[in-house]
Amino acid sequence: MIQIKSLTFGYSGYSPIFQSFDWTLNRGETWAIIGSSGCGKTSLLYLLAGLLKPTSGEILIEGESIVRPRPGTGLILQEYGLLPWSTVKQNAELGLRVHNFYGPDGRHAPQGGRTSMDIMPWLERLGIAHLAEKYPSQISGGQRQRTAIARTLALRPDVLLMDEPFSSLDAVIREDLQALTLELCREQNITLIMVTHTIEEAAMMGKKILLLGEPPNTKPKVFENPNSGDAEFRQTMEYLEICKTLRKELGNETS
């Protein structure tokens, strides 16, 4: 479970982005966060990751107060974060190497023993095993993002944070990776929280959708979307209706 209690946060010299904000997420849920530019989407993600600290209030994940980056939380960014001088396999192994260097200390790496360094099953599952010895400059954007996903999921996180991870990909590749990400999160019972600027992506990825408005955000505006992620969901009236609702609400927030 993730609990945000009375969160207040803002950047120095600016008005608060969040003020006395409460939000609760249950284990294994999939959430999409959407809102206009400057509403605090990425800031909220970084607060959950422990990369930013609240001005006041508290963030708890599985009962643990977040005061630093947490070993059980994975973060995937739009820019992939791959080392250009390392192969796909070496990039995917990077998190495991760091994990096993520190050991299960509970601060740098999760408790529960050392993790297998065999990354190949993840590369196979993500369809990039044949690219293991290629370098990032030799593969496509979608293949780079699959490498970043393999690197993160190999650590078996219980929370996965994604910041517009598919926005630079073309439509077919983006839809394939959306479906694969949801499938992997279901299998591992991972809580997924994904920031997106696209209404259609929010409707497809989030069984629950958090809409942030113009700061300060004082209470969550949540939309239930229980059939998201189903293979044929994009072809249903329900999908069109949730997109219509989000578009209207987003317009109301920015008007």
N, C-alpha and C positions, 0 to 999 in steps of 0.2 A: 504494500500500500504506500502511496505517496500522499502526504498531507502538507499543504501550504497554509500556514496559520498567521493571520494578521500581517501579511507581507507588505512592507513599504520599501520601495526602491526607486532611486532616481540618480542621474548623473550629476556630478558637482556643478552647481551654477544653473541647473535647470529644474523645472517643476517635476514632481514625482511621476513616474510612469505607472507604478502600482501604489495603492494606498489602502492599508487595512484589507488586503485581498486574501480571501480564503478559497481553496480549491482542493478537492480530494479525488484521487484516482485509485482504482482497485487493481490488484495484480492481474496481468494478462490482458488488460484493456488496450485497445488501439485508439489513439487520439490524433486528430489533426488540429493544428492551431492556424487560424487565418485572421487577417485584419489588414488595414491599410498600412502604408509605410509609416514608420515611427510610432506604431501603437505598442511596441514592446514584445513582439513575437520572439525575436532572437535573444533579447535580454532575458526573457523568461526561460528559454532553453538553457542559456548559460548559467542562470541562477540554479536551475535543477542540476546542472553538471558540476556545480561547485566552483565555476570559473569566475563568477561574480558573487558578492556577498550582499545580503539584504541590509538596508539601512536600519530596519527593525523587523521584528517578526521572525518566523522560523520555518525551515523546510525540513521535513522528515521523510526518509525513505526506509521502509521496513523498520521504523522506530528509531532510526539513527539520524541525528541532527547533521545536516550537511554544512560543513565548515571548510571543506576542501574537496577536490575531485575524488570521487568514490570508485574503488576498483570494480564494483559490480555494475557500473554505468558505462555504456558504450556511446560514443559520439561520432557521428558521420556527417561531414560537411560537404558543401557543394564542390569544393576544390579538390576533393579526394585525399589530399595529404600524402601522396606517394613520393618516395625518394627516387629521383630520376636516375641515380647511379646503381639502383638495385633492381633485380628482376622481379617479375610478378610474384614468384614464390618467396623471394626474400622479403618483399614488402608485406606479403600476407603473414609471414612468420614474425614480423617485428614485435607485435604485441606479446606473442608467446615468449619471445626471447627476453623482453623486459620482465614479464611475469615470472619466469623461471630464474632470472637473475636475482630478484628480490626474495623469491620464495613466497609462501602463503602468509605474509606478515599482516594482512588485514588493512594495510595502509596503501601500499603500492600495488598489491596483488590480492585477490580474494582469498579468504580462508578455504581450506578444503583440499590441500595437497597440490602438487605440481601438475601441470597440464601437459598432455602429450604434444610433442613438437611436430607431429605428422599433420601438416596442413593440407596435404593432397586430397583427402576426402572432401574438404570444404571447397577446394578449387574445382573438383569434379562436380559437386552439387551445384555450384554456381556456373558451370559450363565453361570454365576457363583453364582446365587442367592442361590442355594442349598449348597454352600460352605461358606455362610456368617459367620458361627461360627467356622470355621476351622482356624488354624494358618498357617503361610507361610510354616513351615516345614512339614505340612500335605498335601500340594497340589503340583501339578506339576509346572514346569517352565512356561508353557503356561498359566496356571491359575494364577500364580503370575503376569505375564505380563498383563493379563486381569484386574487384580486388580489395577495395576498401571495406566492402561488406564482409568479405571472407576474413580479413584481418580482425575485424571487430567481433564477429559472431564466434570465431574460434576461441575467444576468451570466455564464451558462455555467459554473457551479461544477463541480468534480470530486468534491466531497463535499457532501452535503446532510444537515443535522442538523434533526430535527423533534421538538419537545417537545409531545406530546399535541395535535397540530394539529387533530384532528377531534372532540375529546371533547364539544364543545358543540353539535354538529350532530345533526340527527335521522338515523335509520338509513339511509334511502334516499340522502340527500345524502352522508352519510359514506361509504357503499359506493362511490358514483360517484367521489368524490374519491380514495379509496384506489386504485381501479383506474387512474384517470388519472395519479396520482402515480407508480405503478409503471411505467406505460407510458412516461411521459416520462423517467424515470430509465434505463430500458432503452435508449431511443433515444440518450440522451446519454452512456451508460456512466458514470453517476454512482453513486458509493458512497452508499447511503442508510442512515442510522442513525436510527431513530425510537423515541423513548420513548413507551410507552403503559402505562396501568394496566389495560387490558382484555385478557384472555386471548384472546378471539376475534379482536381486531384484531392482536395479536402473531402469531397463527397465520396470518392472511391476508396480512400485510405482510412478514414476515421469512422469507427462505429459510434464514436462520440466526437463532436466538433466544438472546439472552444473559439468563440468569436471575440477578439479584443477590439475595443473601440478607441476613441481619442482619449489620451491620458488626461487625468489619472484613471486607471481601471480600478474600480472598487469592489466589483462582484463579477463572478464568471457568468457569461451568457453561453449556455450549453445547448446544443441541438443533438437529439438522439437520431442515430442513423443505423439501425441494427442490421440491415442487410448489406452493408457496404462490404466490398471484397469478394462477394459472390461472382462467379465467372460471368454471368449474364446481367449483372446489376446495371451496367451502363445502358442496356437496352430497355430498361423498365421505366414506367411512369414515375415510380418512387424516386429514382435517380434524378429525373428531370425536375421533380417537385422540390427535392432538397437543394438542387442547384439554384432553382428559382427563388426559394426562400433565402438562401445565403446571399444571393445577389441583391435582393431587396434589403435585407438587414445590413449588409455591408454599405449599401448606398445610404441608408438611414444614419449609420455611424459616421459617415464622412460628410454628410450634408450640413 
